[in-house]
Structures are given as structure tokens and as C-alpha cells.
Amino acid sequence: MLPWHISRLLISAVLIHAALFSQSTAPGSFVTIGYGARAIGMGNALTSLGGKRANSAYNPALAATAVERDVSLSAGILSLDRSLDWVSFTQPLKPTAGLTLGILHAGVSNIDGRDADGVHTEDYSTSENQFSFTFANRFSDRLALGLTLKLYYVKLFQDLSSTTAGFDLGATYAVNGDLTVGVAILDINSKYKWDSSKLYGSSGASTIDKLATRTRIGASYCLPNGIGRAAADVEYASTGRTVLRVGSEISVADGISVRCGIDRVSLREKMLAIPSLGFGVEPSIASLLVAVDYAFVFEPYSSGNMHVITLSVRP
């Protein structure tokens, strides 16, 4: 059996990682933070927001609405030794389909390890990773359906890791030229499976932590004169949590947009919402279309706020 201080460290690592990334201890909570500065700056209200720079992490069907190849790299600057990184590749498949490959990473470093006498031993870290493959197709000018296959790899401690799979389903429907609605069911059958026998020997055990299955329903609207778009989502999780998200993106000049949003407006429990602001610029460099996005997120339960920067290249 492991010494008591190591056992306590394992428990602390799990709770620290989950709490720092979502103000809860739910497994897999890092996936609710967001994917890229554009989406986070709009409050993550992207269930129905397709077309240019479509982000299928919020709804698999959005991959079918992508109009150009896109490679995105994103990094988060967070307090409390946290990291949040995202890589995505989207490819339209003419005439009606599209695919996306994505990697999301989150971690907490510099976790203070101490022995039974309270003396520092070494620093520990945690790591959660989501690898995804999305395929979607438009079955008419209005309807698109999509599927995402996910692989989760999580490492909390030496010889304590989990590799599991899940999937998402999604659909979008264009009501008219301005209004689009969408629905997505995320993390179906997703879970973490732990086997502590390598650490505890005969005292070890196998356990399963199910990730919350989340159902998102959203709508997006093109604002008058093509100045931008507004979007709103409602998400219901299998844990019972229901939240509202709203966001908007306004074009203020050619190639320059500003964004604002509010995430996790709780409809059932007392929980502080998460406002965000951001902007994007899209210069053309040689034959490449480049976008640089930034989001500032007010974190109500952290000692600091979050900054997210994303570079997107559309060759």
C-alpha cells in the first residue's frame, strides 16, 4: 500500500484539476472551458454557428458547413499553474461534407508533493487530453448531420492513467438565410476508467468515472446589413446542471471583429456566470489568409483571469 501522503496526493490531484477547470469536481470538466479564442470570446455559444471558421467541437454537424480549410493553434494563459491548449484541422469535402481533427489538452503543474513530515519531495502534475475526429454531411441546403469520435487520455500520477472513448452527435438546420438552429449531444458513453492495482497492489481497485453527457440546443442569427452574428445556447447535463450561453461577433472594419459573451448562466443553481470579451484580426499574408484571435475571460473563482490566443491559417 502507498504511504498515506501519496494516497492523499492522489485524491488532491483529482480534486484540484477538476475544481480549477470548472468550479466543480466533475470528471472531464476541462472540455467545458472552450475551444479557441473566438468561441470563448463569444461565451462558447456556438452550437449552431457554422459557415466561415466553423468549430465542430461544439456540434459535429458544423464540419459540413465549413467553406475552407483551416488550421488553428490555441494557447491559454491561466493562473494557478494551469494550461489549456487546442489544435484543430478542418477540411471541407466537396460537394457536401467536411471533417475535423482536434486535440485539446489541459493540465495543472507544480503540485506540491510532501512526505509524512511535511518536507517537500517533488512537484507533480496532471494532464487531460481529448483527441477527436469529426465527419459531417449536408443532406440538403438546410440540414446537416455529424458524428465525432473521441479518445480521452488522462494521467494523474505515476502508473495511474486512463484511456477511453466516447462520441458526439449533432445536427443543424437553416430555417432561412439569417436564422440557423442546432442540437448536439456530447460525450455519449465517455468515461474515465482507473486501475490502481499498479500502485496499491492487491489493495488496488478498478473504478469508472462517467463524464457528464451534455445536450445543447442553440440558435444563431445574422445581424442586419451583415455586421455580425448573435448566438444563444441552452445546455442540459446529465448531472442536472442547466446553463445558458449567449454571445455575439460584430465586424467593426474590414478584417476586424469584436466579440463578447457570457458563459454558464445557471438556470437551476447558484453559480457565478463567466463573462468574456475578445477581438479578431484577419490579415492576408502572401497567399495565406491568417486570423489572430484573443479572448479575455473573467474567472469568478480564480485568483486571476484567463487570456486565450489563437492563430488560424487558411491556406
Secondary structure as UniProt FT lines:
FT   HELIX           4..22
FT   TURN            27..28
FT   HELIX           29..32
FT   HELIX           37..41
FT   TURN            42..44
FT   TURN            47..48
FT   TURN            52..53
FT   TURN            56..57
FT   HELIX           60..65
FT   STRAND          70..77
FT   TURN            80..81
FT   STRAND          82..93
FT   TURN            94..96
FT   STRAND          97..114
FT   TURN            116..117
FT   STRAND          120..138
FT   STRAND          143..157
FT   TURN            158..159
FT   STRAND          160..174
FT   STRAND          179..188
FT   STRAND          191..195
FT   HELIX           197..200
FT   HELIX           201..203
FT   STRAND          206..210
FT   STRAND          214..222
FT   HELIX           224..226
FT   STRAND          228..237
FT   TURN            238..239
FT   STRAND          242..253
FT   TURN            254..255
FT   STRAND          256..266
FT   STRAND          274..281
FT   STRAND          284..285
FT   TURN            286..287
FT   STRAND          288..297
FT   TURN            300..301
FT   STRAND          306..314
//
